[in-house]
Amino acid sequence: AYAVFIPEQEQYQIYVEINEGSYGGRLGRDGMDSVDCLVANTRNNPIEELESHYKIRTERYELRDEPAAAGEWRGGIGIIRENRFLADGFVTRQGDRHLEAPLGIYGGADGRVGTTTRNPGGPDEEALPAKLAGKPMAEGDVLRIVTPSSGGYGNPLERDPERVLRDVEDGLVSHDDVRGTYGVVMENGVIDEAATAALRAQKRDA
């Protein structure tokens, strides 16, 4: 929740925002990216609506940069959002999973913790806890919220290589993970099925 003081009105504007997290991988399905995990049936407010009504500007709003947690069914990816205060105000936040990453299961990799930061990359950068109340924010301050990414389900070596290829094309899996984690051999966007089978057999034996 954001509170921004409007001098000419002698009152605060209050804006409540629910930031999407993610779901973990489960049998037969990859985890969902950028999905609400707190309250059902809440709308994802357009940035344009926020900026037209409140003295807050959204400067970044997208999926996290890091790859999804590996698994036969990969974990979901959280979001990163940066809002700049255009007037003095306060922020109150009720987050979670800043200290312990969501766990993978049945051989799936663990997810990633969330973070909350005031003025990231600046000389006065400040790491904030997951839960805070009435934190003062000055005009020009930026609040960065990164929500957790969830864990994977099952052994990554069992993931369909075609799914791995699509994840690479979508930017959800790094090139380093393709061979090292998933045991998939590809070149120029084409899967080498024989080399993949051999590499996976080698990794399973190891």
GIMOPE-V655159 format. One record per run of one state. SS is the DSSP state (2 for helix, 1 for strand, 0 for the rest). FROM is the first residue (numbers start at 1). LEN is the number of residues. If there is no record, write none. Layout:
((SS:FROM:LEN) (SS:FROM:LEN))
This chain:
((0:1:1) (1:2:5) (2:7:3) (0:10:1) (1:11:5) (0:16:5) (1:21:1) (0:22:4) (1:26:1) (0:27:2) (1:29:1) (0:30:5) (1:35:1) (0:36:11) (2:47:7) (0:54:2) (1:56:8) (0:64:9) (1:73:1) (0:74:5) (1:79:7) (0:86:3) (1:89:6) (0:95:10) (1:105:1) (0:106:6) (1:112:1) (0:113:2) (1:115:4) (0:119:7) (1:126:3) (0:129:2) (1:131:7) (0:138:4) (1:142:5) (0:147:2) (1:149:1) (0:150:3) (1:153:1) (0:154:2) (2:156:3) (0:159:2) (2:161:9) (0:170:5) (2:175:6) (0:181:5) (1:186:2) (0:188:2) (1:190:2) (0:192:1) (2:193:13) (0:206:1))
